Amino acid sequence: MKGYIRAALVMAACTVGGTLLLDWLSLTDIAMLYLLGVGVVASWATRREAAFAALLSVALFDFFFVPPRFAFTVADLHYVVTFGVMLVTALVISWLAERVREEDVATEARDRGTAALSPLSAELLGANTVAGVIAVIGRQARAAFGADVRVLLREAALALERSLPAGSRPPQVPPEASAA
């Protein structure tokens, strides 16, 4: 509800600004002022609040500025096209602003994941024994999830033996090795 009130206040400010500048601006300029207001609302509001602002901007523009003023009638039909273009443009602005916010959240999540994986990969490169690998995994998982971690292996020595360089043998690890 607070977002709708804020959106209405921004559109009211556009109306006041358009009224004060009516002698210096054309109706097209005032329509752009409303689109600017919708852009401002879309930068912080939900898609529905921005759509509300878009509809309100068309209604306020029609009522306060399109002849005959102070009525919802339109004397010149080309303003109907103006209303349609204003509404579609405002809705596209709100949709794009929401997409940018969603992408920002996804980017932050990816960055956190990458930051968490970077120390893990660096430590794993330095681990050259099964016990070292288990210790790294346990430590990093504990740091990432904030919980006690146990690493359970099944035939750990055989699985790692294939990936170790020839001549090096991993130590025998019991089936339930843990890194706590």
N, C-alpha and C positions, 0 to 999 in steps of 0.2 A: 504494500500500500504506500509505503514511504517513497518508493521509486516513481509511482504514478504522480504523486504530489510534486516531487522534484521535477518531473518531466513537464507537468502543467505549469510550474513556476518558470521554467526555461522558455516555454512557448509564450507565456504571458510577458516575459521580458522582451521577447522578439516582437510582440505586438506593441509594447510601449516604445521600443526602439524604432519600429517602423512608423508609428504615429508621430514621433518627434522628428523623424527625418523625411516625412511625407512630401514636404515642399522641395526637397533636394533629390529624392530618389524616384525612379520609375517603379511601376508595379512589378516589373521583372526583378528589379533590384531587391524589392521587399520580399518577393518570393525566395530569392537566394538567401536573404537573411533568415527566413524560416528553415531553409535547408541546412544552413549553418547550425541553427539551434537543434535540429534533429540529429545532426552529426555529433554535437556535443552530448546530447542525451544518449545516443548510441554508444559513445565511447565508454560509458560506465553502467548503463542500464541493461536489463534483460531484453531479449528480443521483443517480448510482448509490451514492455514499457516503451521501447523505441517505436513500435508500431502504433501504440497509443499516441505518442508524440507526433508521428507522421500524420495520423488522421486528424488530430487536434490542430496541427499546423495548417492543413488544407481548410478546415472549418473556420479557423480564426482569420486566415487570409481572405477567404470569401466574405465573411461577415464584416470585417473592418475595412477592407481595402478595395474590393471589386465592386464596381458600380452595378446596381444601386447599393450604396454603403448602408451598413446596419440592417441588412436583410440577407437571407439565404437564397435569394433569387439571383439569377445571372442574366443580365441584359445582352451580353455579347457571348455567343456560343464558343468562341475560340478560348475563353477562359476554362471551359470544361476540359479541353485538351491540356491546358496549363495545370489544372487540378490533377488530372491523371498522371501527367509527367512528374509533378511534384510528389505525388503519393508513391509512384513506382520508384523514383529516385530515393526518396526517404526510406522506403522499405529495403532497397538494395543496400543503402548505407548501413542500416541497422543490422542486416544479415552479415555484411562483410565485417563490421565491427565485432560481432559475436564470434565469427570464425577466427578473427585475429586473437581474441581472448582465449578461445579454445586451443589454438595452436601454441599460444604462450604457455598455457598450463602443461600441454604435452611436451613442449621443449624443456620446461623446468624439470619435469619428471625424468625425461631422458638424460638431462645433465646430471641429476642426482644419481641415476643408475650408472652412468659412465664414471662419475667421481667415485662411486663405491667400488666399481670393478677395477679401477686403475691400481690401487694398492694391492688388491688381490692378485692381479696378473704379475705385478712386479715381484711380489713375495713368492709366488709360485715358480717364477723363473729361477729364483735363488734356491729353491728347495730341491735337493737331489736325493732324498730318501723318502720312502713311503711315510715314515713317521713325521718327517718335515712337511710333506704335503698335507697330512692329516692335521698337523698343528696349525698350518696356515689356514686351511679351510675352516677349522673350528674357531680360530681367533677372528677371522673376517666375518663369518656368519654370526658370531656372538656380537660383534660390533654393529653389524647391519640390522639385526633383529632384536638385540637387547635381551637375549634369552640364553639359558644354558644350552650348549650344543654338544651333541654326541655324533661322531662319525662312525657308522657301521660299515664294514667291508665284507664282501663275500669273495673269497679267493683273490684277495688284493695283490698278493705277490705275483700270481700268475698273470693277472691282467696288466700290471705295470711292467712285468718283465719284458713283454714284447716291445714296449716303447722306450726302454732304456738302452743306452749304447752297448754294443757287444762287449763282453768282458766284465760289465758291472752287474752285480747281483743285489737285488733289494733284500733287506733283512726279512726274516720270517716274522710275519705279523699274525697274532691270533685273530680268529674270525670276527671278534667283536672289539676291534681297536677303537679307542675313543680319544678325543682331544677335548678335554674340558678345562 
